[in-house]
Amino acid sequence: MIAAFVVAAATGTWPYVAAAWAVVFGGMGIYALVTVLRGRRLSKNVPPEKRRWS
């Protein structure tokens, strides 16, 4: 792990490393947001007597 930081520092690839982290965490955040919003939308279609969360 430390070797990867040394190589990135030596070769000047930090912008690529930062971009990769941004893409990964940004994608995970967007996926989580879409999943929560979809779940909220779908939960409105469940009849009140079948809702286990309320």
Secondary structure as the mmCIF struct_conf table of DSSP 4:
data_model
#
loop_
_struct_conf.conf_type_id
_struct_conf.id
_struct_conf.beg_label_comp_id
_struct_conf.beg_label_asym_id
_struct_conf.beg_label_seq_id
_struct_conf.end_label_comp_id
_struct_conf.end_label_asym_id
_struct_conf.end_label_seq_id
HELX_RH_AL_P HELX_RH_AL_P1 ILE A 2 THR A 11
TURN_TY1_P TURN_TY1_P1 GLY A 12 GLY A 12
HELX_RH_AL_P HELX_RH_AL_P2 TRP A 14 SER A 43
TURN_TY1_P TURN_TY1_P2 LYS A 44 ASN A 45
BEND BEND1 VAL A 46 VAL A 46
HELX_RH_3T_P HELX_RH_3T_P1 PRO A 48 LYS A 50
BEND BEND2 ARG A 52 ARG A 52
#
